[in-house]
């Protein structure tokens, strides 16, 4: 089901694998999130077994150059929908249709699971990304604050990990 993209005929979209952890961590750092390959590998080992989540990668010659994470979510006030947990394409491969292909696959995955809505959020500072989402047909619904609270024994680094270093 993988198809080539303009400019990179050898880019395919496939399910993530544990062996992608290092490349996923590297690309994720481009979003401003500091994450280590070992931590990504541990998360992948859990996420890849869940039926309510999917993580796809854009593969260029055996290396993940981008990824999208989808999660089926359901709230009391809304029917089930797919939330995009994250989407990034390596800066060397942007503006070549790869991000759009990843989004399209997420939309297909949502429809296959009976979800008629895909939602995502984007940091207010990521103006270029906002344009990308709007061109892909997404509507900006609102601006909001994001809150989190540490519980248990987790340290302050857990909160810092949620906030990218976006300049």
C-alpha positions as CSV (number, residue, x, y, z in Angstrom):
1,X,0.0,0.0,0.0
2,X,3.1,2.2,0.0
3,X,3.3,4.7,-2.9
4,X,6.2,6.9,-3.9
5,X,6.2,10.6,-3.3
6,X,7.3,13.4,-5.6
7,X,11.1,13.9,-5.5
8,X,11.7,10.6,-3.6
9,X,10.3,7.6,-5.4
10,X,11.9,5.4,-2.9
11,X,10.0,6.8,0.1
12,X,7.4,4.4,1.4
13,X,4.9,4.6,4.3
14,X,5.0,1.5,6.6
15,X,4.2,0.5,10.2
16,X,6.9,1.5,12.7
17,X,9.2,-1.2,14.0
18,X,11.3,-1.4,17.2
19,X,14.4,-1.1,15.0
20,X,13.2,2.4,14.0
21,X,13.7,3.8,17.5
22,X,17.0,5.6,16.9
23,X,15.8,7.3,13.7
24,X,12.5,8.3,15.3
25,X,14.3,9.8,18.3
26,X,16.6,11.7,15.9
27,X,13.7,13.2,13.9
28,X,11.7,13.9,17.0
29,X,14.6,16.1,18.3
30,X,14.0,18.4,15.3
31,X,10.6,19.2,16.9
32,X,12.5,20.4,20.0
33,X,11.8,17.3,22.1
34,X,14.8,15.7,23.8
35,X,14.3,12.0,23.7
36,X,16.7,9.1,23.8
37,X,16.5,6.1,21.5
38,X,16.3,3.7,24.4
39,X,13.2,5.6,25.8
40,X,11.7,5.6,22.3
41,X,12.4,1.8,21.9
42,X,10.6,1.1,25.2
43,X,7.6,3.2,24.2
44,X,7.5,1.6,20.8
45,X,7.5,-1.9,22.4
46,X,4.3,-1.0,24.2
47,X,2.6,1.2,21.6
48,X,3.0,-1.2,18.7
49,X,1.0,-3.9,20.5
50,X,-2.1,-1.7,21.0
51,X,-5.0,-1.9,18.7
52,X,-6.2,1.6,19.5
53,X,-2.9,3.2,18.3
54,X,-0.8,3.1,15.2
55,X,2.6,4.6,14.5
56,X,3.7,4.9,10.8
57,X,7.0,5.9,9.4
58,X,8.1,7.4,6.1
59,X,10.9,5.1,5.1
60,X,13.7,6.2,2.8
61,X,16.1,3.4,1.9
62,X,15.5,1.6,5.2
63,X,15.6,4.7,7.5
64,X,12.6,6.4,9.1
65,X,12.7,10.0,7.9
66,X,9.3,10.9,9.4
67,X,6.5,9.5,11.5
68,X,2.9,9.9,12.6
69,X,1.3,8.6,15.7
70,X,-2.4,8.0,15.8
71,X,-4.6,7.3,18.9
72,X,-8.3,6.5,19.0
73,X,-9.8,8.7,21.7
74,X,-13.3,8.9,23.0
75,X,-14.8,11.6,25.3
76,X,-18.1,11.6,27.1
77,X,-19.2,14.6,25.0
78,X,-17.9,13.3,21.6
79,X,-17.9,10.1,19.5
80,X,-14.6,8.3,19.0
81,X,-12.1,10.2,16.9
82,X,-8.4,9.8,16.0
83,X,-6.0,12.2,17.7
84,X,-2.7,12.7,16.0
85,X,-0.2,12.3,18.9
86,X,2.7,13.6,16.7
87,X,3.8,14.2,13.1
88,X,7.2,15.1,11.9
89,X,9.2,14.8,8.7
90,X,13.0,15.2,8.7
91,X,13.8,18.8,7.7
92,X,15.8,17.5,4.7
93,X,12.7,15.9,3.3
94,X,10.0,18.5,4.0
95,X,7.8,20.1,1.4
96,X,7.9,17.0,-0.8
97,X,4.5,15.6,0.0
98,X,5.7,13.1,2.7
99,X,3.8,14.8,5.6
100,X,0.6,14.9,3.5
101,X,1.0,11.2,2.7
102,X,1.3,10.4,6.4
103,X,-1.8,12.5,7.2
104,X,-3.7,10.8,4.5
105,X,-2.8,7.4,5.9
106,X,-4.0,8.5,9.4
107,X,-7.3,9.6,7.9
108,X,-7.7,6.2,6.2
109,X,-6.8,4.4,9.4
110,X,-9.4,6.5,11.2
111,X,-12.1,5.8,8.7
112,X,-11.3,2.0,8.8
113,X,-12.0,2.1,12.5
114,X,-15.3,3.9,12.3
115,X,-13.9,7.3,13.3
116,X,-15.2,10.2,11.3
117,X,-12.9,12.9,12.7
118,X,-9.2,13.4,13.0
119,X,-7.9,16.0,15.5
120,X,-4.5,17.4,16.2
121,X,-2.9,20.2,18.1
122,X,0.1,22.3,17.1
123,X,2.2,24.7,19.2
124,X,1.2,28.3,18.6
125,X,4.8,29.0,17.5
126,X,4.7,26.5,14.7
127,X,3.2,28.9,12.1
128,X,4.5,27.0,9.1
129,X,2.9,23.8,10.4
130,X,-0.4,25.6,10.8
131,X,-0.4,26.5,7.1
132,X,0.5,22.8,6.2
133,X,-2.5,21.6,8.2
134,X,-4.9,24.2,6.7
135,X,-3.7,23.2,3.2
136,X,-4.5,19.6,4.1
137,X,-8.1,20.6,4.9
138,X,-7.9,20.9,8.7
139,X,-9.8,23.7,10.5
140,X,-8.3,25.6,13.4
141,X,-10.9,25.2,16.1
142,X,-9.5,27.0,19.1
143,X,-6.4,28.3,21.0
144,X,-6.1,26.8,24.4
145,X,-3.8,26.4,27.4
146,X,-2.2,23.0,28.2
147,X,-2.0,21.9,31.8
148,X,-0.3,18.9,33.4
149,X,0.4,17.9,37.0
150,X,3.0,15.4,38.3
151,X,1.6,12.6,40.3
152,X,3.5,9.8,42.0
153,X,7.3,9.8,42.0
154,X,7.9,11.3,38.6
155,X,10.4,14.2,38.6
156,X,10.1,17.7,37.0
157,X,11.8,16.3,33.8
158,X,8.5,14.6,33.0
159,X,6.8,18.0,32.6
160,X,9.8,19.4,30.6
161,X,9.6,16.5,28.2
162,X,6.1,17.7,27.2
163,X,7.2,21.1,26.2
164,X,9.4,21.3,23.1
165,X,12.2,23.8,22.7
166,X,10.5,25.8,19.9
167,X,12.3,28.9,18.8
